[in-house]
Amino acid sequence: MRAIAAARIAMPKSYVRLSAGRQELGEGIQALCFFAGANSIFYGEKLLTTGNPEAAADRGLMARLGIVPHSMDTLGYKT
């Protein structure tokens, strides 16, 4: 979480992404990471060889935290 907070301070306009291993962190630690400055996740079934949480679990966590997800196309990226 310190690294996430430091990255957010050093690079305020950058994406600070949580990726592989989020399942092992648990929802409480993921929540703290978001509050420390993480603003992006890898979303979907699998990242290289590491599984990601189910999409419904990610949506549920974000809803409980009051985080509104944006798709890449709403941010100006072509998908």
Buried (B, 14 or more C-beta within 10 A) or exposed (E): EEEBBEBBEEEEEEEBEBEBEBBEBEBEEBBBBBEBBBBBBBEEEEBEEEEBBEEEEBBEBBEEEEBEEEEEEEEEEEE
